[in-house]
Amino acid sequence: GLEFAVSSGWVHDAPTAADWIQGLLKHSLINLDLPVLKRLYESWQESSPEKIRYWNDFLLASRDAFELQEEDRQLGKALARLLVDLDLDEAKPFSNSPYGCFLTLYSLAAVRWNISLNDAASGFLWMWAENKVLCAMKLIPLGQTDGQKILSSIIEVISQVIVQGLDLPDEDIGYTAPGQGIASALHETQYTRLFRS
C-alpha cells in the first residue's frame, strides 16, 4: 500500500514515511503479525500441526487485499524452498502449498535453529521495517541519510512493539490498519507502479 500512499500524497517526505511505517508497526504488526508469530513459534515447539494450520490460515485470512495475500504466499513458498534446501524437511509440505504464510516458515526456522522468540521477533520486525524504508527511498524518493534516520527512529519502536505484541491475548489479535488495506486494494489497479504490493 505504500506506493499508493505515495502516489496519493499521503506519504511525501521523510516524516510522513516514518509516520506510515511506525504506524503500521504500532497498529498492525503489533496486533496481528507479532502475536501470531508467537503462536506459530509455540505450535512448532509443540509439534502441533493443527495449531500450525490454524494460525497460518488465520494470518492469511487477515490479509485484506489480494496483493497482501499473494505477497505472503509467495514469500512463504520461497522460504519453504530455501528451508528444504537447508535440510529442514518440515518445510517440504509448504513448498507447493498455495496457503503457506511467510511467518509460518520463519517461525519453523527460528524454532529448529534455537533462535529465541524475542530474537526472532526482533529480526522479523527489523527486516520488515528495513524493506519498507528501502521502498520509501525509491518511491518518494529519499536519500540514504533520510532512510537511516527513519530506521534509527524505528529501533525504539520495535522494542516496544515486541513487548506488547508478544503479550497480546488471543481475543485481541486482529488486523487494525484499514488505511493500509484500502491503499493495497487500490494499488492493485493503480495505473503505473514499481511494486506489486
Salt bridges, closest charged atoms under 4 A:
GLU3 OE1 - HIS187 NE2 2.89
ASP13 OD2 - HIS12 ND1 3.51
ASP33 OD2 - ARG63 NH2 2.71
GLU46 OE1 - LYS51 NZ 2.93
GLU67 OE1 - HIS187 ND1 2.84
GLU67 OE2 - ARG193 NH1 2.31
GLU70 OE1 - ARG73 NH2 2.82
ASP72 OD2 - ARG63 NE 3.00
GLU90 OE1 - ARG112 NE 2.65
ASP170 OD1 - ARG39 NH2 2.69
